[in-house]
Every structure is written in C-alpha cells, then in structure tokens.
Amino acid sequence: MANIASARKRARQAEHRRQHNASQRSHVRTMIKKVLGAIKAGDQEAARKAYKDAVPVIDKSVGKGIMPANKAARHKSRLNNHIRGME
C-alpha cells in the first residue's frame, strides 16, 4: 500500500476511474448484445433500431478511451453487415 499522501490519492483515483470505465465498457457490451439479440430473433426493424441506438454509445466509448477506434469500427461494421444480411 502507498505510504505517501499523493500516492494514496492516486490509488483512490485509479480505483474510481477503473470502476467508472468498467461500467462504461459494460454498457457498450450490453448495447451490442441488444443488436445481436434482435438479429438472432430475425427482427430486422428492431435490429436497425438497436443498431441506431448502439452506434453513438460505441463512438462515445472511443472518445473516452474505453475502446480503440479500430475495435469500434470493427463492431459497427460487423453488426451492420449482419443486419444487411437479414434481407
């Protein structure tokens, strides 16, 4: 454990940020799962709506440093391809 006051504060900040980032990452995963669930159910309209709701959340996670830009682009591309393939 840290002995210096500034190190103790850093440890507290790091833990707080870790929990916040974990929450944000979980939210992104949930949004992606909603799209996948709609795709699996075969409901294209629901899948499009869920995709439309998920894209801003994915993009915000990139801006906050939760997810790399290429990973976000890969998720969006694959989800969109799945939705297009439902036709």
N, C-alpha and C positions, 0 to 999 in steps of 0.2 A: 504494500500500500504506500501511497505517496506521503512523504513527510513534510514537504514544503507546501505552504498555503496555496500558491499558484498552481502547483501540480494537483492538489486535491480539487481545486476548482475545475481544472482541465478535465479531470476524471469525471466529475459530475456533469460537465457539459457534454463530454463524449457519450456518456450513458444516455443522457436526454436526447441527443441527436440520433443515437443508434435506435432508440425506441421509436422516434418520430419517423425515421427512414424506413424502419420495418413496417410501420403502419401504412406508409405511402406505397411501399412495394406490394403489400398485401392487397391494397385497394386496386392497384393496376392488375394484379393477377385475377382478382375477382371479376373485374370488367372483361378481361379476356375470356374467362370461363363462361360468362354470360353469353358472349358471342358464340363460343363453341357449343354451348348447350342448345342455343337456338338453331345452329347449323345441324346438330345431331338430330334434333326434333323434326327437321325438314321444313321449318317455318322461315321462308326467305324474308318475309316482311319484318318479322321480329329480329332476325339476324341482322338485317340492314339497320334497324333502329338501334340495336345493341352496339353495332359497329360504330354508328354515328356518335353514340354516347362514349364509347371507349377511346376513340382517336384523340380527343382533347386531353383525356387523362394520361394516355401514353405520352403525348407530346409534352405535357407539363412535367412528367417524371424525368424526361430528358433535360429540361431546363433546370430542374432542381438537383441534377446529378445523381438521381436514383438509378437510372438506366442509361447505358451508352446509346448514342444516336443510331448506330447501325443495328443494334438489337431491336430498338423500337421500330425502325423501318422494316426489319425482317418480320416482326409480328404483324404490323399493319398490312404488309404485302401478302403474307400467307393467309391472314383472315379474309382479306378482300378476294383473293383467288378462290378460297373455299366458297364464299358467298356467290361469286360469279359462276362457279361450277355447279351450283344448285339448279340452274335453269334447265 
